[in-house]
Amino acid sequence: MLLRRPWTFTGASPGFDPDNRSYPGDRQPRLLKGRAAYRRPVNRPARSLNRDNRKVWTQERILSPMDKILLQFCQVAAMGIVFCLAGTALGEEARGRLTLDEAVQLALKQNPLVTQSKERMNAAAEQIGVSRGALFPQASFSGTYFYGNAFSRTAKGQTALALPGGMGTPITAKKEATSFEVYRFSLNQLIYDFGKTTGRVASSRAGHKQAAEDYANTRQQVVLDTRTAYFEYLASRRAIKVAEENVRQNQELLKQAKSFYEVGLRAKIDVTKAEANLANAEAELIRARNLADVSRVSLMAVLGLKTWPYREVEDILEVTPKVLTLKELQTSALAQRPEIRRNLYQQEGDKANLQVARAGYFPSFNAFAAYGWEGARNTLEDDWWVGAGVTFPLFEGLSTYHSVRQAKAQLRSTEASGESLVLTIMKEVEQSYLDLMSAWEVIRARVKAKEAAAENLRLAWGRYRAGVGDIIEVTDAQVQFARADLDYVRALFDYRVYEARLDKAIGKPF
């Protein structure tokens, strides 16, 4: 790479060939910078034009190796940035259209509520291992170091420190200080505790099943929220089109009113009336666009997006009726709703907790063994033992009695909650079914109202152009048509939302 520095050429050099850029012999042109004269120290001059179209000579300066390395690094970095931007643009172009299925899958993947519920399920799964660990041998190692001048005579007649915990009875003391060390491996194994530990394991397994059903319920709720936000965004886009059409009609009405006024067929009030209606229509258009932006933000929140990479959203707001029977829907709900399965698993957990509480009346058996070394100074001697033990609770302040009663009450409460849940689900399914059927009838009525409003607007326009109708008749017809069009869009949105709620009510898996 070469950098060029301009120098002013003061005169033509005889014998200079501009094409070959060479001089005969050792002759070189005089070069001036300011008032100082220089001779060009390089062999290859270059010619260019400055801003005044004067011929100038540029001096070539060779870059140092370090400058070349830095320049190449900058070039590579610039190319990398260009490729990254191009890749980002291609990625956004690939995601140019959002469909409902893609939105659902994206929400299930990125929505924080789904992640939170999934991690709770994973935590409940780990709790099973925590509870089950009590069934396996418990091995440990302990090491203790003592230093002092307090000693005692042990059972073997050996001199040792008077250790804490009754490891020897002090009978004498010496002035000099010494050390005492104890190192021991111990092993403890539960033999039988009348179902206390196994009941805790069963309770943990039931808790994991409940967490799994909570996870399924969260997924269904996120799908419902996604579909609702998706259809709301589609409805808001439809509302923009309705508002734009209303603005167009009012612009046409204003143009027609001005034409009539200019030729003296209508009064000035028609023009002012049309101008006011146009301003109101433009305000409604601004409001519709704002609502569309708000609905887009809501959809982004459900999908877990920070930016909006899509250029368009697939419009599937139009509907077709479905043949459904209430009995089949209720049967599907009882078989698929995660809340019902969760209640059954909760009853299993309550029964396991009752088993744990009842085990408090009975003893627990365990076996143990130990091997270690102990001694004063550096004279360590090994010792070991094995044995078995039993722990029998005699009196605990009636805590076991109350624990059993508490577990029984909790089980009865869960069973009653299950019965109430079934009734609630049946009611929810029936209500969603009736709402869906009613929404379809509303759509049919809105279609007829829209057709009638369109015909009324056509007739009003014809009467106004013919000079037999007034502008109020046209504006009323325009308002009626815009309202009918918006009502039709709202009816489509309601049907789609009721359809999504019915899928949630019957527990449709996703």
Secondary structure by P-SEA (a helix, b strand, c coil): cbbbbbbbbcccccccccccccccccbbbbbbcccccccccccbbbbbccccccbbbbbbbbbcaaaaaaaaaaaaaaaaaaaaaaaaaaaaaaaccccaaaaaaaaacccaaaaaaaaaaaaaaaaaaaaacccccccbbbbbbbbccbbbbccccccccccccccccccccccccbbbbbbbbbbbbbccccaaaaaaaaaaaaaaaaaaaaaaaaaaaaaaaaaaaaaaaaaaaaaaaaaaaaaaaaaaaaaaaaaaaaaccccaaaaaaaaaaaaaaaaaaaaaaaaaaaaaaaaaaaaccccccccccccccbbbbbbccaaaaaaaaaaccaaaaaaaaaaaaaaaaaaaaaaccbbbbbccccccccccccbbbbbccccccccccccccaaaaaaaaaaaaaaaaaaaaaaaaaaaaaaaaaaaaaaaaaaaaaaaaaaaaaaaaaaaaaaaaaaaaaccccaaaaaaaaaaaaaaaaaaaaaaaaaaaaaaaaaaaacccc
